[in-house]
């Protein structure tokens, strides 16, 4: 059992108001007090004061010089001599009718004008940090608009995820730990925001104009095809999208951030009866589910044979976090080097810090290439010349 802090229940008395006793009518057991109005109580009206003074019937009486208690005054009735209290007045007079009970530990047995009463309340002197911050967490917004490019970005919360697949060791996305997930072999991804839609032709053109950058060579006459302003920009090099990210103040996602945004964590955390933790896999091949649907994923099977507007994509094809277009349409660069997953013994000339991972597939590729865990790469002959993909960006969430 955890030891409780010795300060966790410490209280202190805080003064609400102080009343100086200015007259004592012994034959009638009346005391006249001058209530000093502090800043907090200065706005109360006379009626509000009447209600407040009705709530309490006993007040401790203190000696002015020593500030020690000399007894208790029990109020039977309250008489207000004023019909109103101007807000500029720092005090007002009131008469309490009642009984004085002397404190047995005090040598003073009667109430005098050398006394005062006060109204107090108890407050925590010390609050344990976990109690102080309890309930103060502000939930991140599910979506935001980036201040510079005005693109909608959706929130992907921090947590563990499983990546790749565990059935075919001949593939570059094979994860040897896939079928035996535990905290030591899962990826923990910090919270981040990701563009809901891929960067479009018109958005990329705006960047070119703002930075006086030459347009891509495949743009005839330096312009994208007519009517395709809202289509995802494609056939860009890694260095071109890197420059855009630097200009707008975002960054390219890692391949694991991209995969998590596309299909979620693919895990369910379960606590067994013996209080040990187990992770169950709920893996899906596509952002919208396990089965391919040509209406939700623009690939070769869709027979459209070109990109479509990012705003025409079906909302039913959204990822678990609401990201659209992560299946087909335009392939997307990530910031990750094309490397072998930990523990995988596969060999290949491309592995290493030469090429960058590309995710998502495109309208000209197969449905298999559009699976959320599928990996491709670009950078041949180098990252400044290989016009391989489009992109979307992410932004860190500071927790």
C-alpha positions as CSV (number, residue, x, y, z in Angstrom):
1,X,0.0,0.0,0.0
2,X,1.4,3.4,-1.0
3,X,2.3,5.7,1.9
4,X,0.1,8.8,1.9
5,X,1.9,12.2,1.9
6,X,1.8,13.9,5.3
7,X,0.7,17.1,3.5
8,X,-2.2,15.6,1.6
9,X,-4.8,16.5,4.2
10,X,-3.3,19.7,5.5
11,X,-5.8,22.6,5.6
12,X,-5.4,26.3,6.3
13,X,-7.9,28.9,7.4
14,X,-8.6,31.8,4.9
15,X,-10.3,34.9,6.0
16,X,-13.5,35.9,4.3
17,X,-14.1,39.1,6.2
18,X,-13.1,40.7,9.5
19,X,-15.4,42.7,11.8
20,X,-14.1,45.1,14.4
21,X,-16.3,45.4,17.5
22,X,-17.0,49.1,18.0
23,X,-19.7,48.9,20.7
24,X,-21.0,46.5,23.3
25,X,-24.5,46.7,24.8
26,X,-24.2,44.4,27.8
27,X,-27.7,44.9,29.1
28,X,-29.1,43.7,25.8
29,X,-26.3,41.4,24.7
30,X,-25.7,43.3,21.5
31,X,-22.4,44.0,19.8
32,X,-21.9,46.5,17.0
33,X,-19.3,45.5,14.5
34,X,-17.6,47.3,11.6
35,X,-17.3,44.8,8.8
36,X,-14.2,45.6,6.6
37,X,-15.0,44.9,3.0
38,X,-12.1,43.3,1.1
39,X,-11.7,43.5,-2.7
40,X,-13.5,40.2,-3.2
41,X,-16.6,41.2,-1.2
42,X,-16.8,44.8,-2.2
43,X,-19.3,44.1,-5.0
44,X,-21.9,42.5,-2.7
45,X,-25.1,44.5,-2.2
46,X,-26.9,44.9,1.1
47,X,-29.3,42.1,0.3
48,X,-26.5,39.8,-0.6
49,X,-24.8,40.6,2.7
50,X,-28.0,39.8,4.6
51,X,-28.2,36.4,3.0
52,X,-24.5,35.7,3.7
53,X,-24.7,36.6,7.4
54,X,-27.8,34.4,7.8
55,X,-25.8,31.4,6.9
56,X,-23.6,31.4,9.9
57,X,-24.7,31.7,13.6
58,X,-21.4,31.3,15.5
59,X,-18.2,33.4,15.3
60,X,-15.0,33.1,17.2
61,X,-14.0,36.3,19.0
62,X,-10.4,37.3,19.1
63,X,-8.4,39.8,21.2
64,X,-6.9,42.5,18.9
65,X,-3.4,42.7,20.4
66,X,-2.7,39.0,20.8
67,X,-5.0,37.6,18.1
68,X,-5.9,34.8,20.5
69,X,-9.4,33.5,20.8
70,X,-11.3,34.7,23.9
71,X,-14.6,33.0,23.2
72,X,-17.6,32.5,20.8
73,X,-20.5,34.8,19.9
74,X,-23.7,33.0,19.1
75,X,-25.9,35.1,16.9
76,X,-29.7,35.1,17.4
77,X,-30.6,38.1,15.3
78,X,-28.9,40.6,12.9
79,X,-29.8,44.2,12.6
80,X,-28.7,46.3,9.7
81,X,-28.6,50.0,10.4
82,X,-27.9,51.0,6.8
83,X,-30.4,50.9,3.9
84,X,-27.7,50.5,1.3
85,X,-23.9,50.1,1.0
86,X,-22.1,52.4,-1.5
87,X,-19.5,50.4,-3.5
88,X,-17.0,53.1,-2.7
89,X,-17.4,52.6,1.1
90,X,-14.8,50.2,2.6
91,X,-16.9,49.1,5.5
92,X,-20.4,49.0,7.0
93,X,-21.9,48.7,10.5
94,X,-24.2,45.8,11.7
95,X,-25.5,44.8,15.1
96,X,-25.4,41.2,16.3
97,X,-27.8,40.2,19.1
98,X,-26.9,37.0,20.9
99,X,-24.8,35.4,23.6
100,X,-21.1,35.4,24.4
101,X,-19.4,32.2,25.6
102,X,-16.0,32.7,27.0
103,X,-13.1,30.4,26.1
104,X,-12.2,28.3,29.2
105,X,-8.5,28.7,28.2
106,X,-8.7,32.5,28.1
107,X,-8.4,34.8,31.1
108,X,-10.7,37.3,29.4
109,X,-14.3,36.4,30.4
110,X,-16.2,39.3,28.7
111,X,-16.4,40.8,25.3
112,X,-15.0,44.3,24.7
113,X,-14.2,46.8,22.0
114,X,-10.7,45.5,22.1
115,X,-11.9,42.5,20.2
116,X,-12.8,41.5,16.7
117,X,-14.6,38.6,15.0
118,X,-13.9,37.1,11.6
119,X,-15.5,34.7,9.1
120,X,-13.2,32.1,7.7
121,X,-13.2,29.1,5.3
122,X,-10.9,26.1,5.1
123,X,-8.7,25.5,2.0
124,X,-6.2,22.9,1.1
125,X,-2.7,24.0,2.2
126,X,-1.1,21.4,0.0
127,X,-2.6,19.2,-2.7
128,X,-0.8,16.1,-4.0
129,X,0.3,16.8,-7.6
130,X,-1.8,14.0,-9.1
131,X,-4.9,15.4,-7.5
132,X,-4.0,19.0,-8.5
133,X,-3.7,18.0,-12.2
134,X,-6.6,15.5,-12.1
135,X,-9.2,16.7,-14.6
136,X,-7.0,19.5,-15.9
137,X,-5.9,17.7,-19.1
138,X,-7.1,19.4,-22.2
139,X,-8.0,16.9,-24.9
140,X,-6.3,17.7,-28.2
141,X,-8.5,18.9,-31.0
142,X,-9.4,16.1,-33.4
143,X,-8.7,18.3,-36.4
144,X,-7.0,21.7,-36.9
145,X,-6.3,24.1,-39.8
146,X,-2.6,24.7,-40.3
147,X,-2.0,28.5,-40.1
148,X,0.2,28.8,-43.3
149,X,-1.2,26.4,-45.9
150,X,-4.8,26.3,-44.3
151,X,-4.9,22.5,-44.8
152,X,-7.0,20.5,-42.5
153,X,-5.0,18.1,-40.3
154,X,-6.3,15.3,-38.1
155,X,-5.0,14.0,-34.8
156,X,-3.3,10.7,-34.4
157,X,-2.9,9.9,-30.7
158,X,0.2,8.5,-29.0
159,X,0.4,4.7,-28.6
160,X,1.9,1.4,-29.5
161,X,1.4,-0.1,-33.0
162,X,2.3,-3.2,-34.9
163,X,3.8,-2.8,-38.3
164,X,4.2,-4.8,-41.5
165,X,2.9,-8.4,-41.8
166,X,3.9,-11.7,-40.4
167,X,3.1,-14.3,-43.1
168,X,5.5,-13.9,-45.9
169,X,9.2,-13.7,-45.0
170,X,10.2,-13.2,-48.7
171,X,8.7,-9.7,-48.6
172,X,10.4,-6.5,-47.5
173,X,7.5,-5.7,-45.1
174,X,7.9,-8.9,-43.1
175,X,8.0,-8.3,-39.4
176,X,9.4,-11.3,-37.5
177,X,7.7,-10.2,-34.3
178,X,4.3,-9.7,-35.9
179,X,2.6,-12.8,-34.6
180,X,4.0,-12.4,-31.0
181,X,3.4,-8.7,-30.2
182,X,4.6,-7.4,-26.8
183,X,5.7,-4.0,-25.6
184,X,9.4,-4.7,-26.4
185,X,8.8,-5.3,-30.1
186,X,6.0,-2.9,-30.8
187,X,6.5,0.7,-32.1
188,X,5.5,3.5,-29.8
189,X,4.5,6.5,-31.9
190,X,4.2,9.9,-30.3
191,X,1.0,12.0,-31.0
192,X,1.0,14.0,-34.2
193,X,-1.2,15.7,-36.7
194,X,-1.3,14.6,-40.4
195,X,-2.8,16.3,-43.5
196,X,-6.3,14.9,-44.0
197,X,-5.7,15.2,-47.8
198,X,-2.7,14.9,-50.0
199,X,-1.1,18.1,-51.2
200,X,-2.8,19.2,-54.4
201,X,-1.6,20.7,-57.6
202,X,-2.9,24.2,-56.7
203,X,-1.3,24.1,-53.3
204,X,2.0,23.1,-54.7
205,X,1.7,25.8,-57.4
206,X,1.2,28.4,-54.7
207,X,4.4,27.2,-53.0
208,X,6.3,27.6,-56.3
209,X,5.0,31.2,-56.8
210,X,5.8,32.1,-53.2
211,X,9.4,30.8,-53.4
212,X,10.1,31.6,-57.0
213,X,10.8,27.9,-57.6
214,X,10.7,26.3,-61.1
215,X,7.7,24.0,-61.7
216,X,8.2,20.3,-62.3
217,X,9.4,19.5,-65.8
218,X,6.3,17.4,-66.7
219,X,4.0,20.4,-66.2
220,X,3.5,21.5,-69.8
221,X,4.0,25.3,-70.0
222,X,4.8,25.3,-66.3
223,X,1.2,24.5,-65.4
224,X,-0.7,21.5,-64.2
225,X,-3.4,20.0,-66.4
226,X,-6.5,22.2,-66.7
227,X,-9.3,21.2,-64.2
228,X,-6.9,19.2,-62.0
229,X,-6.2,21.9,-59.4
230,X,-7.6,19.7,-56.6
231,X,-5.9,16.5,-57.8
232,X,-2.9,15.3,-55.7
233,X,0.4,16.6,-57.1
234,X,2.4,13.7,-58.4
235,X,5.8,12.8,-60.0
236,X,7.8,14.9,-57.5
237,X,11.3,14.1,-56.3
238,X,12.0,13.7,-52.6
239,X,14.0,16.9,-52.5
240,X,11.1,18.8,-54.0
241,X,8.7,17.7,-51.3
242,X,11.3,18.2,-48.6
243,X,11.6,21.9,-49.8
244,X,7.8,22.3,-49.6
245,X,7.8,20.9,-46.1
246,X,10.5,23.2,-44.9
247,X,8.7,26.2,-46.4
248,X,5.3,25.4,-44.8
249,X,6.8,24.5,-41.4
250,X,5.9,20.8,-41.3
251,X,7.7,17.6,-42.1
252,X,7.3,14.3,-44.0
253,X,5.9,11.4,-41.9
254,X,8.0,8.4,-41.1
255,X,6.8,5.2,-42.7
256,X,5.5,4.0,-39.3
257,X,3.6,7.3,-38.7
258,X,2.2,6.9,-42.2
259,X,1.2,3.3,-41.6
260,X,-0.4,4.1,-38.2
261,X,-2.4,6.9,-39.7
262,X,-3.6,4.6,-42.5
263,X,-4.8,1.6,-40.5
264,X,-4.6,2.4,-36.8
265,X,-2.7,0.6,-34.2
266,X,-3.8,-2.9,-35.4
267,X,-3.8,-3.9,-31.8
268,X,-6.1,-4.4,-28.8
269,X,-4.6,-4.4,-25.4
270,X,-6.1,-6.9,-23.0
271,X,-5.4,-7.4,-19.3
272,X,-5.5,-11.1,-18.3
273,X,-6.9,-12.4,-15.0
274,X,-3.4,-12.6,-13.6
275,X,-3.0,-8.9,-14.5
276,X,-0.4,-9.6,-17.2
277,X,-0.8,-7.8,-20.5
278,X,-1.7,-9.4,-23.8
279,X,-1.9,-7.8,-27.3
280,X,-4.4,-9.1,-29.8
281,X,-3.9,-8.3,-33.5
282,X,-6.8,-6.7,-35.4
283,X,-4.9,-6.3,-38.6
284,X,-6.6,-4.9,-41.8
285,X,-5.0,-4.6,-45.3
286,X,-6.6,-1.3,-46.2
287,X,-7.6,1.9,-44.3
288,X,-11.3,1.0,-44.7
289,X,-11.1,-2.7,-44.0
290,X,-9.7,-6.1,-45.0
291,X,-11.3,-6.4,-48.4
292,X,-10.3,-4.3,-51.5
293,X,-13.0,-2.0,-52.9
294,X,-12.4,-0.2,-56.2
295,X,-14.9,2.5,-55.2
296,X,-12.8,3.4,-52.2
297,X,-9.3,3.0,-53.6
298,X,-8.2,4.4,-56.9
299,X,-5.8,1.8,-58.3
300,X,-5.4,0.0,-61.6
301,X,-8.4,-2.1,-60.8
302,X,-10.6,1.0,-60.7
303,X,-10.0,1.6,-64.4
304,X,-10.0,5.4,-63.9
305,X,-6.4,5.5,-65.1
306,X,-5.6,8.9,-63.6
307,X,-5.8,10.7,-60.3
308,X,-9.0,12.1,-59.0
309,X,-9.7,15.2,-56.9
310,X,-8.8,14.6,-53.2
311,X,-12.2,16.1,-52.3
312,X,-14.1,13.6,-54.4
313,X,-12.8,10.6,-52.5
314,X,-15.4,8.7,-50.6
315,X,-15.6,9.3,-46.9
316,X,-16.1,5.6,-46.5
317,X,-12.5,5.1,-47.6
318,X,-11.2,7.1,-44.6
319,X,-8.7,5.6,-42.2
320,X,-9.6,5.0,-38.5
321,X,-8.4,8.6,-37.8
322,X,-10.3,10.1,-40.7
323,X,-7.4,10.5,-43.2
324,X,-8.5,10.3,-46.8
325,X,-6.6,9.1,-49.9
326,X,-4.2,6.7,-48.2
327,X,-5.1,4.0,-50.6
328,X,-4.1,4.5,-54.2
329,X,-4.6,7.7,-56.2
330,X,-1.1,9.1,-55.5
331,X,1.8,7.3,-53.9
332,X,3.4,9.2,-51.0
333,X,7.0,9.9,-49.9
334,X,8.0,9.3,-46.3
335,X,11.1,10.4,-44.5
336,X,12.3,6.8,-43.7
337,X,15.2,5.2,-45.3
338,X,14.4,1.9,-47.1
339,X,15.9,-0.5,-44.5
340,X,15.2,-4.1,-43.4
341,X,12.9,-4.4,-40.4
342,X,14.6,-5.5,-37.1
343,X,15.2,-9.3,-37.1
344,X,14.5,-9.8,-40.8
345,X,17.3,-11.6,-42.6
346,X,16.2,-10.7,-46.2
347,X,18.9,-9.5,-48.5
348,X,18.6,-6.8,-51.2
349,X,20.7,-4.3,-53.0
350,X,18.4,-1.4,-52.2
351,X,18.4,-1.7,-48.4
352,X,20.3,1.0,-46.5
353,X,20.5,4.7,-46.4
354,X,20.2,5.2,-50.2
355,X,16.5,5.3,-50.9
356,X,13.4,6.6,-49.2
357,X,10.2,4.5,-48.4
358,X,7.1,5.3,-50.5
359,X,3.7,4.2,-49.3
360,X,0.0,4.1,-50.4
361,X,0.2,2.9,-54.0
362,X,-1.2,4.9,-56.9
363,X,-3.8,4.9,-59.7
364,X,-1.4,3.1,-62.0
365,X,-0.4,0.4,-59.5
366,X,-2.2,-2.8,-58.3
367,X,-4.5,-3.1,-55.3
368,X,-1.7,-5.0,-53.6
369,X,0.6,-2.0,-53.8
370,X,-2.1,0.1,-52.1
371,X,-2.2,-2.1,-49.0
372,X,-1.4,-0.1,-45.8
373,X,1.6,-2.2,-45.0
374,X,3.0,-2.4,-48.5
375,X,6.4,-0.8,-49.0
376,X,8.0,0.7,-52.1
377,X,11.0,3.0,-52.5
378,X,12.3,5.8,-54.6
379,X,15.6,7.6,-55.2
380,X,17.1,6.0,-58.4
381,X,19.5,7.4,-59.5
382,X,19.2,9.9,-56.5
383,X,16.7,11.7,-54.4
384,X,16.9,14.9,-56.5
385,X,15.9,13.2,-59.8
386,X,13.5,10.3,-59.1
387,X,10.0,11.7,-59.7
388,X,8.3,8.9,-58.0
389,X,5.4,10.2,-55.8
390,X,3.3,12.8,-54.2
391,X,3.0,13.6,-50.5
392,X,1.2,14.7,-47.4
393,X,2.8,16.2,-44.3
394,X,2.7,15.9,-40.5
395,X,3.2,18.1,-37.6
396,X,4.4,17.1,-34.1
397,X,1.9,17.5,-31.2
398,X,3.7,18.7,-28.0
399,X,2.3,16.7,-25.1
